[in-house]
C-alpha cells in the first residue's frame, strides 16, 4: 500500500545514509586494492616456489626436509590437497582484483598471468578435490554474474575468465608429463591411486556415521577420531586414518548432535550474511572483494567434503580471515 512520500526528515536520513555508504566505499578502496595486490603477489610467489620445488626436489619441503610420515609434498605443504585448499582462497581474491583493474592498466596483463600461474599450480599439484573446488567457485561466480552484472560487463568478464582458464590449462599441459592427467581419472576408484582415493573416503565417511549412530548425543569426543575409528573401519587399508577426510562427518562423529547443530547454524549464518544485498554491495569495489572472499570460503567448504583442510592451522587461519572479510561493513 502506498502511504505517500516520506517525511522530510526520513528522506534526509535516507540520502545521508547513501552518501555515507558511498564515502565509506571510496575511503576503503585503497585498502582493498592493497589487499588484492598483496594476495596476487603472494599467490604468484607461492605458486612459482611450489612448481620449482615440484620439478627439482619432489618429495622434499624447501629442498631439504623429508616428511617422516610420507605424503605428497607440494609447495610448503606435506599434503598437496592442503596446498590446493590454500590456493582456493587466494585465487578468487587475486582474480577479482585483476578484473577490477582498468583495461588500460599497465600491469594488468602481468597480474592476470600471475593468476593463471596460480591456477596452473593447483592443477599441477594433482589435487582432485582442489580441481572440483575451483570449478565450483567458477560456477558460483558465473551464476552471480548472470544475475547481477549488466550485459556488456557480463560478457567482458566471461571472455576474460574464459581466456584465463585457457591460459592456465595450457600452462598446466605444458608442464605436466602426463601422470597428473592420468591421476584425475582415479577420482571414483576404490583402488589404484597413490593416496586415499575418493572411493575409500566415501567408505570412511559412512563408517564415521556409524560412530555417530552409536553416540548420537555426545559423539566420541573432540579430536578423538584417530583413536575411535579403527573398530569401525570396514575395509583393509595401509593408511593411518587420523581424519575422516570429510570435516562435516568428522565433526558430527566427534561432537554429536550438539556440535552438528552448531556447525549447521554457523554455515547458514555465514552464507546468509556473505551473499546478502549483493546488488548494493557490488556497486563498490570493496563489495567485489568481499564476494571473492566468500567464494574462497565456499571453495574450501566444498573441498572439506573430501578432505580435512580446516584441521590445518594455516588454512583454517586464512578461512577465518576470508570469512571476516565477507562480514565487513565497509562497502
ZIMOFEN-V802064 format. One record per pair of residues at least 4 apart in sequence whose C-alpha atoms are under 8 Angstrom apart, sorted by the first residue. I is the first residue (numbers start at 1). J is the second residue. Records with the same first field share a line. If there is no record, write none. Layout:
# ZIMOFEN-V802064
I = J + J
This chain:
# ZIMOFEN-V802064
6 = 10 + 11
7 = 11
8 = 12
9 = 13
10 = 14
11 = 15
12 = 16
13 = 17
14 = 18
15 = 19
16 = 20
17 = 21
18 = 22
19 = 23
20 = 24
21 = 25 + 330 + 331
22 = 26 + 331
23 = 27
24 = 28 + 330 + 331
25 = 29 + 284 + 285 + 286 + 330 + 331
28 = 32 + 286 + 330 + 331
29 = 33 + 285 + 286
30 = 34
31 = 35
32 = 36 + 285 + 286 + 289
33 = 37 + 97
34 = 38
35 = 39
36 = 40 + 93 + 94 + 97 + 289
37 = 41 + 94 + 97
38 = 42
39 = 43 + 90 + 93 + 94
40 = 44 + 90 + 91 + 93 + 94 + 95 + 97 + 111 + 114 + 115
41 = 45 + 114
42 = 46
43 = 47 + 87 + 90 + 91 + 94 + 114 + 115 + 118
44 = 48 + 114 + 115 + 117 + 118
45 = 49
46 = 50 + 75
47 = 51 + 75 + 117 + 118 + 121
48 = 52 + 117 + 118 + 121
49 = 53 + 75
50 = 54 + 74 + 75 + 76 + 121
51 = 55 + 75 + 121 + 124
52 = 56
53 = 57 + 58 + 60 + 61 + 62 + 63 + 74 + 75
54 = 58 + 59 + 74 + 75
56 = 63
57 = 63
58 = 73 + 74
59 = 66 + 67 + 71 + 72 + 73 + 74
60 = 64 + 65 + 66 + 67 + 73
61 = 65 + 66 + 67 + 73 + 74 + 75 + 76 + 77 + 78
62 = 75 + 76
66 = 70
67 = 71 + 78
70 = 78
71 = 78 + 79
72 = 78 + 79 + 80
73 = 77 + 78 + 79 + 80
74 = 78 + 79 + 80 + 83 + 125
75 = 80 + 83
76 = 83
77 = 82 + 83
79 = 83
80 = 84 + 125 + 126 + 127
81 = 85 + 125 + 127 + 128 + 129 + 130 + 307 + 309
82 = 86 + 309 + 312 + 315
83 = 87 + 122 + 125
84 = 88 + 122 + 125 + 127 + 130
85 = 89 + 130 + 299 + 300 + 303 + 309 + 315
86 = 90 + 315 + 318
87 = 91 + 118 + 119 + 122
88 = 92 + 130 + 133 + 134 + 296 + 299 + 300
89 = 93 + 293 + 295 + 296 + 297 + 299 + 300 + 318 + 319 + 322
90 = 94 + 296
91 = 95 + 115 + 118 + 119 + 296
92 = 96 + 137 + 292 + 293 + 295 + 296
93 = 97 + 289 + 292 + 293 + 296
94 = 98 + 115
95 = 99 + 112 + 115
96 = 100 + 288 + 289 + 292
97 = 101 + 289
98 = 108 + 111 + 112
99 = 157
100 = 285
101 = 105 + 108
102 = 108
103 = 108
104 = 108
107 = 111
108 = 112
109 = 113
110 = 114
111 = 115
112 = 116 + 164
113 = 117 + 164
114 = 118
115 = 119
116 = 120 + 164 + 165 + 167 + 168
117 = 121 + 168 + 171
118 = 122
119 = 123 + 168
120 = 124 + 168 + 169 + 171 + 172
121 = 125 + 172
122 = 126 + 127 + 130 + 131
123 = 127 + 130 + 131 + 172
124 = 172 + 175 + 176 + 180
125 = 180
126 = 180 + 181 + 183 + 184
127 = 131
128 = 132 + 184 + 187
129 = 133 + 303 + 306 + 307
130 = 134 + 303
131 = 135
132 = 136 + 303
133 = 137 + 299 + 300 + 302 + 303
134 = 138 + 299
135 = 139
136 = 140 + 299 + 302
137 = 141 + 295 + 296 + 298 + 299
138 = 142
139 = 143
140 = 144 + 295
141 = 145 + 295
142 = 146 + 158
143 = 147
144 = 148 + 149
145 = 149 + 154
146 = 154
148 = 278 + 279
149 = 153 + 154
150 = 154
151 = 155
152 = 156
153 = 157
154 = 158
155 = 159
156 = 160
157 = 161
158 = 162
159 = 163
160 = 164
161 = 165
162 = 166
163 = 167
164 = 168
165 = 169
166 = 170
167 = 171
168 = 172
169 = 173
170 = 174
171 = 175
172 = 176
173 = 177
176 = 180 + 181
178 = 182
179 = 183
180 = 184
181 = 185
182 = 186
183 = 187 + 193
186 = 192 + 193 + 197
187 = 197 + 198 + 199
188 = 197 + 198 + 199
189 = 193 + 197 + 198 + 199
190 = 197 + 198 + 199 + 200
191 = 197 + 199 + 200
192 = 197
193 = 197
196 = 200 + 201 + 239
197 = 201
198 = 202 + 306
199 = 203
200 = 204
201 = 205 + 244 + 245 + 246 + 306
202 = 206 + 306
203 = 207 + 234
204 = 208 + 233 + 244 + 245
205 = 209 + 244 + 245 + 246 + 249 + 250
206 = 210
207 = 211 + 232 + 233 + 234
208 = 212 + 229 + 232 + 244 + 249 + 250 + 253
209 = 213 + 249 + 252 + 253
210 = 214 + 232
211 = 215 + 219 + 220 + 229 + 232 + 253
212 = 216 + 219 + 220 + 252 + 253 + 254 + 256
215 = 219 + 220 + 253 + 256
216 = 253 + 256 + 257
217 = 255 + 256 + 257 + 258
218 = 254 + 255 + 256 + 257 + 258
219 = 252 + 253 + 254 + 255 + 256 + 257
220 = 224 + 225 + 228 + 253 + 254 + 255 + 256
221 = 225 + 254 + 255
222 = 251 + 254 + 255
223 = 254
224 = 228 + 254
225 = 229 + 242 + 243 + 244 + 250 + 253 + 254
226 = 230 + 241 + 242 + 243
227 = 242
228 = 232
229 = 233 + 241
243 = 250 + 308
244 = 249 + 250 + 307 + 308
245 = 250 + 304 + 305 + 306 + 307 + 308
246 = 250 + 304 + 305 + 306 + 307 + 308
247 = 251 + 304 + 305 + 306 + 307 + 308 + 309 + 310
248 = 252 + 304 + 305
249 = 253
250 = 254
251 = 255 + 256 + 259 + 260
252 = 256 + 257 + 259 + 260
255 = 259 + 260
256 = 260
257 = 261
258 = 262
259 = 263
260 = 264
261 = 265
262 = 266
263 = 267
264 = 268
265 = 269
266 = 270
267 = 271
268 = 272
269 = 273
270 = 274 + 323
271 = 275
272 = 276
273 = 326 + 327
274 = 290 + 291 + 294 + 326 + 327
275 = 291 + 294
277 = 281
278 = 282 + 287
279 = 283
280 = 284
281 = 286 + 287 + 288 + 331
282 = 286 + 287 + 288
283 = 287
284 = 288 + 331
285 = 289 + 331
286 = 290 + 330 + 331
287 = 291 + 331
288 = 292
289 = 293
290 = 294 + 325 + 326 + 327 + 328
291 = 295 + 326
292 = 296
293 = 297 + 322 + 323 + 325 + 326
294 = 298 + 322 + 323 + 326
295 = 299
296 = 300 + 319 + 322
297 = 301 + 319 + 322 + 323
298 = 302
299 = 303
300 = 304 + 309 + 319
301 = 305
303 = 307 + 309
304 = 308 + 309 + 310
308 = 312
309 = 315 + 316
310 = 315 + 316
311 = 315 + 316
312 = 316
313 = 317
314 = 318
315 = 319
316 = 320
317 = 321
318 = 322
319 = 323
320 = 324
321 = 325
322 = 326
323 = 327
324 = 328
